[in-house]
Amino acid sequence: MAYPSAGDLHPDLLTASYDYRLPPEYIAQAPVEPRDQARMLVVWRDRHEHRRFCHLPEILRPGDLLVLNDTKVIPARLLGTRLPRDRDPQAVSAQAGGRKVEVLLLEPVQAEIPGWVWRVLVKPGKRVKVGDRMQFRDPQGSILPYRLEARVLEVDTSTGGRILQFEWVGSAAFETVLEQVGRIPFPPYIQSNQARPQDYQTVWARQPGSVAAPTAGLHFTQELLERLAQAGIRTADITLNIGLGTFRPVEVERVTDHRLHSEWLKVPSETVEAIQAAQARGGRVIAVGTTVARSLETAAQTGSLQPWQGKSDLFIYPGYTWRVVQGLITNFHLPRSSLMMLVAALIGRPRLLDLYQEALAEQYRFYSFGDGMLILPDA
């Protein structure tokens, strides 16, 4: 198939059309306290307004439904040492030599006994070869009794990472070992020590599996959820385990040439029923975050919303026909990102860029710990 040249494409389909300049000082390094004091740019069809997230109960309507991503960030960042091939890893501590490595878990490939096989990113990646072994230490630098180790099974061509098989001493579950050895993987633009691991979890996080937080949900407190319930605004849950796909930059010239890495998600029957009930009573379905938007739209790809479980690589950009989502709560995203493109599909790229410039002029805080937007259905 012959593709049109970049000059023939609509600007909505060019990656460069989603660029903007963000001074580094606008990147939030920690959340505000309390979380619901974060600023919120409320977007209607013909206007916008500057509020705070604590004002949500008075902005939304009784009968509206907020859909949340209940995934929980796992301590997916592992620090360790690549062991020399001629050395018995059981006999000598990894602290005695070898090269340091950093591993970021992405997703399990398969569960086995006695080990787990995971798709991972490794730094420095070029030096890690098939057959290499690694040993990991806890955040204080100690080798734990579990003696967590991994062997490189293969190079993962889909991510440029590696496939690792983990092994450890004892009968503890891998999740238990990970809690002792791993660290919460803050995004690379979080460079200060202000943020705590608990800051990078939503208050409703329940299902372990993500390597990044559904950041639109970080603005909510338990008190805000209670106030929303008292105002007649209901909630329902989906699960999407956030991996590499959500944050991988769009590096191709044409938006249509980009492919998302698939991520596992589940839209349960209870949530489908809650959405149908909200629609029947005239309530609006508002996704809390782009991961929720992708999950609901994936579950409706046959034309009607159905319970759904599996992997999705649905890429939403301008021109997309929305089937379920009417409104969206979202943060301010990185330039040229697939997340910006999804939001542009809801309100239009020119208006989105205008709103970003407005947020910059008003000194909003950007990215994971930053402020956000509420896009209402008539926008």
C-alpha positions as CSV (number, residue, x, y, z in Angstrom):
1,M,0.0,0.0,0.0
2,A,1.3,3.5,-0.9
3,Y,1.2,6.0,1.9
4,P,0.7,9.7,1.3
5,S,3.7,11.9,2.0
6,A,3.9,13.7,5.3
7,G,3.0,17.0,3.5
8,D,-0.3,15.4,2.3
9,L,-1.4,14.3,5.7
10,H,-3.8,16.2,8.0
11,P,-1.8,17.8,10.9
12,D,-3.8,15.6,13.3
13,L,-1.9,12.6,11.8
14,L,1.6,14.0,12.1
15,T,3.5,13.3,15.3
16,A,5.2,16.8,15.2
17,S,1.8,18.4,15.6
18,Y,1.7,17.2,19.2
19,D,4.8,19.0,20.3
20,Y,5.1,21.8,22.8
21,R,7.8,23.3,24.9
22,L,7.8,22.5,28.6
23,P,10.3,24.2,30.9
24,P,11.8,21.7,33.4
25,E,10.6,23.6,36.4
26,Y,7.0,22.8,35.4
27,I,7.5,19.0,36.0
28,A,6.1,18.1,39.4
29,Q,8.5,16.2,41.6
30,A,6.0,15.2,44.3
31,P,2.2,15.4,44.7
32,V,0.6,18.3,46.6
33,E,-0.8,17.5,50.1
34,P,-3.5,16.6,50.3
35,R,-3.8,15.2,46.9
36,D,-7.2,16.6,46.1
37,Q,-5.8,20.1,46.3
38,A,-4.2,19.6,42.9
39,R,-5.4,22.1,40.3
40,M,-8.0,21.0,37.7
41,L,-8.7,22.6,34.4
42,V,-12.4,22.0,33.8
43,V,-13.2,21.9,30.0
44,W,-16.7,22.5,28.6
45,R,-17.7,22.8,25.0
46,D,-17.4,26.6,24.8
47,R,-15.3,27.6,27.9
48,H,-12.9,26.4,30.5
49,E,-12.4,27.1,34.2
50,H,-9.7,26.8,36.8
51,R,-10.7,24.7,39.8
52,R,-9.3,22.1,42.2
53,F,-10.0,18.4,42.4
54,C,-11.7,18.8,45.7
55,H,-14.5,20.6,43.8
56,L,-15.4,17.5,41.8
57,P,-18.6,16.7,43.8
58,E,-20.1,20.1,43.0
59,I,-19.1,20.0,39.3
60,L,-20.3,16.5,38.4
61,R,-23.9,15.5,38.5
62,P,-25.8,12.9,40.6
63,G,-26.0,9.8,38.5
64,D,-22.7,10.3,36.8
65,L,-20.3,7.3,36.9
66,L,-16.6,7.5,37.4
67,V,-14.7,4.5,36.1
68,L,-11.4,3.8,37.9
69,N,-8.3,1.6,37.1
70,D,-7.7,-0.5,40.3
71,T,-4.3,-1.7,39.2
72,K,-1.5,-1.5,41.8
73,V,2.1,-0.6,41.0
74,I,4.6,-3.4,41.8
75,P,8.1,-2.8,43.0
76,A,9.4,-3.5,39.5
77,R,12.8,-1.9,39.7
78,L,15.6,-4.3,40.7
79,L,19.2,-3.5,41.4
80,G,21.8,-6.2,41.1
81,T,25.0,-7.5,39.7
82,R,25.8,-9.5,36.6
83,L,27.7,-12.5,37.7
84,P,30.8,-13.7,35.9
85,R,30.1,-16.8,33.9
86,D,32.9,-18.8,35.5
87,R,31.7,-18.2,39.0
88,D,29.4,-20.2,41.2
89,P,26.7,-17.7,42.2
90,Q,25.8,-19.8,45.3
91,A,29.3,-19.6,46.7
92,V,30.2,-15.9,46.5
93,S,28.2,-12.8,47.2
94,A,27.4,-10.6,44.3
95,Q,28.8,-7.7,46.2
96,A,32.3,-9.1,45.8
97,G,32.5,-8.3,42.1
98,G,30.8,-8.2,38.8
99,R,29.0,-5.4,37.0
100,K,26.0,-3.5,38.3
101,V,22.8,-3.9,36.4
102,E,19.3,-2.4,36.7
103,V,16.2,-4.3,35.7
104,L,12.7,-3.0,35.1
105,L,10.0,-5.7,35.0
106,L,7.5,-5.2,32.2
107,E,5.2,-8.2,32.2
108,P,5.2,-11.9,33.0
109,V,5.7,-14.2,30.1
110,Q,4.7,-17.4,31.9
111,A,4.6,-18.6,35.5
112,E,6.6,-21.7,36.2
113,I,7.9,-23.7,39.2
114,P,10.6,-23.1,40.4
115,G,10.9,-19.8,38.6
116,W,9.0,-16.9,36.9
117,V,9.7,-15.8,33.4
118,W,9.4,-12.0,32.7
119,R,9.9,-9.6,29.9
120,V,12.2,-6.8,31.2
121,L,14.3,-3.9,30.3
122,V,17.9,-4.0,31.4
123,K,20.5,-1.2,31.9
124,P,23.2,-1.4,30.5
125,G,21.4,-3.6,28.0
126,K,24.1,-4.1,25.3
127,R,26.4,-5.9,27.8
128,V,23.8,-8.4,29.0
129,K,24.0,-11.5,26.8
130,V,21.9,-14.7,26.6
131,G,23.0,-17.1,29.3
132,D,24.2,-14.3,31.7
133,R,23.1,-14.6,35.3
134,M,22.3,-11.8,37.8
135,Q,21.9,-11.6,41.5
136,F,19.8,-8.9,43.2
137,R,20.0,-7.1,46.5
138,D,17.4,-5.3,48.6
139,P,17.3,-1.5,48.6
140,Q,19.8,-1.3,51.4
141,G,22.3,-3.3,49.4
142,S,22.0,-6.6,51.3
143,I,21.6,-10.1,49.7
144,L,18.4,-11.5,51.3
145,P,17.9,-15.1,52.3
146,Y,15.7,-15.6,49.2
147,R,18.9,-15.0,47.1
148,L,16.9,-13.8,44.1
149,E,18.7,-14.5,40.8
150,A,17.8,-14.5,37.2
151,R,19.1,-16.0,34.0
152,V,18.8,-14.4,30.5
153,L,16.8,-16.7,28.3
154,E,16.7,-14.6,25.1
155,V,16.7,-11.1,23.7
156,D,13.2,-9.6,23.4
157,T,12.9,-8.1,19.9
158,S,9.6,-6.4,20.6
159,T,11.0,-4.1,23.3
160,G,14.8,-4.3,22.9
161,G,14.9,-5.9,26.4
162,R,15.4,-9.4,27.7
163,I,13.4,-12.4,28.8
164,L,14.6,-13.4,32.3
165,Q,13.8,-16.5,34.3
166,F,13.9,-15.7,38.1
167,E,14.9,-18.2,40.7
168,W,15.1,-17.9,44.5
169,V,15.7,-20.0,47.6
170,G,12.6,-21.1,49.6
171,S,8.9,-21.4,49.0
172,A,7.9,-17.8,49.2
173,A,5.8,-16.5,46.3
174,F,7.5,-14.3,43.8
175,E,5.3,-11.3,44.9
176,T,6.7,-11.7,48.4
177,V,10.3,-11.8,47.2
178,L,9.7,-8.8,45.0
179,E,8.3,-6.7,48.0
180,Q,11.6,-7.3,49.8
181,V,14.0,-6.8,46.9
182,G,12.3,-4.4,44.4
183,R,11.6,-0.7,44.4
184,I,8.7,1.3,43.1
185,P,9.8,2.5,39.6
186,F,9.3,6.3,39.5
187,P,9.3,7.8,36.0
188,P,12.8,9.1,34.9
189,Y,11.6,12.7,35.0
190,I,11.1,12.4,38.8
191,Q,14.6,13.3,39.9
192,S,14.2,14.5,43.4
193,N,13.8,12.5,46.7
194,Q,10.6,14.3,47.6
195,A,8.3,11.5,46.4
196,R,7.5,8.4,48.6
197,P,6.6,5.0,47.2
198,Q,3.0,5.4,48.6
199,D,2.7,8.6,46.6
200,Y,2.7,6.6,43.4
201,Q,-0.3,4.4,44.3
202,T,-4.0,5.4,44.0
203,V,-6.0,5.1,47.2
204,W,-8.1,2.3,45.5
205,A,-5.1,0.3,44.2
206,R,-5.9,-3.5,44.7
207,Q,-4.7,-5.6,41.7
208,P,-0.8,-5.9,41.5
209,G,0.6,-5.8,38.0
210,S,1.6,-2.3,36.8
211,V,5.0,-0.8,36.4
212,A,3.5,2.7,36.3
213,A,0.6,4.4,38.1
214,P,-2.7,5.4,36.5
215,T,-1.8,9.0,37.3
216,A,-5.2,10.6,36.8
217,G,-6.3,8.7,39.9
218,L,-3.5,10.1,42.1
219,H,-5.6,13.2,42.7
220,F,-8.2,11.4,44.7
221,T,-8.3,11.0,48.5
222,Q,-10.6,8.7,50.5
223,E,-12.4,11.8,51.8
224,L,-13.0,12.9,48.2
225,L,-14.4,9.5,47.3
226,E,-16.8,9.7,50.2
227,R,-18.0,13.1,49.2
228,L,-18.6,12.0,45.7
229,A,-20.7,9.0,46.9
230,Q,-22.7,11.4,49.1
231,A,-23.4,13.6,46.1
232,G,-24.8,10.6,44.2
233,I,-21.8,10.1,41.9
234,R,-20.9,6.4,41.6
235,T,-17.8,4.5,40.8
236,A,-16.9,1.2,39.0
237,D,-13.5,-0.5,38.3
238,I,-11.5,-1.9,35.5
239,T,-8.0,-3.3,35.6
240,L,-5.3,-2.4,33.1
241,N,-1.7,-3.4,34.0
242,I,0.3,-0.4,32.7
243,G,3.5,-1.4,30.9
244,L,5.8,-0.1,28.2
245,G,3.0,0.6,25.7
246,T,1.5,3.6,27.6
247,F,4.7,5.5,27.8
248,R,6.8,4.5,24.8
249,P,7.3,7.7,22.8
250,V,5.8,8.0,19.3
251,E,9.0,8.2,17.2
252,V,7.5,7.8,13.7
253,E,6.6,10.7,11.5
254,R,3.1,9.5,10.8
255,V,0.8,8.8,13.8
256,T,-0.8,6.0,11.9
257,D,2.6,4.2,11.7
258,H,2.9,3.9,15.5
259,R,2.1,0.6,17.2
260,L,1.3,0.4,20.9
261,H,2.8,-2.5,22.9
262,S,-0.1,-4.5,24.1
263,E,-1.2,-4.4,27.8
264,W,-3.4,-6.8,29.8
265,L,-6.8,-5.5,30.9
266,K,-10.1,-6.7,32.3
267,V,-13.5,-5.1,32.1
268,P,-15.7,-7.1,34.5
269,S,-19.4,-7.8,34.0
270,E,-20.2,-5.7,37.1
271,T,-18.6,-2.6,35.5
272,V,-20.5,-3.2,32.2
273,E,-23.7,-3.4,34.2
274,A,-22.8,-0.2,36.1
275,I,-22.2,1.6,32.8
276,Q,-25.5,0.4,31.4
277,A,-27.3,1.5,34.5
278,A,-25.7,5.0,34.4
279,Q,-26.7,5.4,30.7
280,A,-30.2,4.3,31.5
281,R,-30.6,6.9,34.2
282,G,-29.1,9.7,32.1
283,G,-25.7,9.7,33.9
284,R,-22.5,10.4,32.1
285,V,-19.6,7.8,31.9
286,I,-16.4,9.5,32.8
287,A,-13.0,7.7,32.5
288,V,-10.5,8.4,35.2
289,G,-7.4,8.3,33.1
290,T,-6.4,7.3,29.6
291,T,-6.0,3.6,30.7
292,V,-9.6,3.5,31.6
293,A,-10.6,5.1,28.3
294,R,-8.6,2.5,26.3
295,S,-10.0,-0.4,28.4
296,L,-13.7,0.6,27.9
297,E,-13.2,1.3,24.2
298,T,-11.4,-2.0,23.8
299,A,-14.4,-3.8,25.4
300,A,-16.7,-2.1,23.0
301,Q,-14.9,-2.8,19.7
302,T,-17.6,-5.2,18.5
303,G,-20.1,-2.3,18.6
304,S,-21.5,-2.8,22.1
305,L,-19.9,-2.9,25.5
306,Q,-19.2,-6.4,26.7
307,P,-17.2,-7.9,29.6
308,W,-13.6,-8.3,28.3
309,Q,-10.3,-9.8,29.4
310,G,-7.1,-10.1,27.5
311,K,-4.4,-8.0,25.8
312,S,-5.1,-4.8,23.9
313,D,-3.0,-2.6,21.7
314,L,-5.8,-0.2,20.8
315,F,-4.3,3.1,19.7
316,I,-6.8,6.1,19.9
317,Y,-6.0,9.3,18.0
318,P,-8.1,11.9,16.2
319,G,-10.7,10.4,13.9
320,Y,-11.6,7.7,16.4
321,T,-15.3,7.0,17.0
322,W,-16.0,6.8,20.7
323,R,-18.4,4.1,21.8
324,V,-18.5,4.3,25.6
325,V,-16.4,7.1,27.1
326,Q,-18.1,10.5,27.3
327,G,-15.9,12.4,29.7
328,L,-12.3,12.1,30.9
329,I,-10.1,13.0,33.8
330,T,-6.5,13.2,32.7
331,N,-3.1,14.7,33.6
332,F,-0.9,16.9,31.3
333,H,1.2,14.5,29.2
334,L,4.6,14.4,27.5
335,P,4.9,16.0,24.1
336,R,4.4,13.8,21.1
337,S,2.9,11.0,23.3
338,S,0.1,8.6,22.5
339,L,-1.6,9.9,25.6
340,M,-1.9,13.4,24.1
341,M,-3.2,11.9,20.9
342,L,-6.0,10.0,22.8
343,V,-7.1,13.3,24.5
344,A,-7.0,15.1,21.2
345,A,-9.4,12.4,19.9
346,L,-11.9,13.6,22.5
347,I,-11.7,17.4,22.2
348,G,-9.6,18.1,19.1
349,R,-5.9,18.7,18.7
350,P,-6.0,22.5,18.2
351,R,-8.1,23.0,21.4
352,L,-5.9,20.6,23.3
353,L,-2.7,22.5,22.4
354,D,-4.5,25.8,23.4
355,L,-5.4,24.3,26.8
356,Y,-1.8,23.2,27.3
357,Q,-0.6,26.8,26.6
358,E,-3.2,28.0,29.1
359,A,-2.0,25.6,31.7
360,L,1.6,26.8,31.2
361,A,0.5,30.4,31.4
362,E,-1.2,29.6,34.7
363,Q,1.8,27.7,36.0
364,Y,0.1,24.3,36.3
365,R,2.3,21.4,37.3
366,F,2.8,18.7,34.6
367,Y,3.2,14.9,34.3
368,S,2.6,12.1,36.9
369,F,2.5,14.2,40.1
370,G,1.1,17.3,38.4
371,D,-2.3,18.9,38.0
372,G,-5.0,17.6,35.6
373,M,-8.0,18.3,33.5
374,L,-11.7,17.3,33.7
375,I,-13.1,17.1,30.2
376,L,-16.9,17.0,30.4
377,P,-19.0,15.2,27.7
378,D,-20.2,18.3,25.9
379,A,-16.6,19.4,25.3
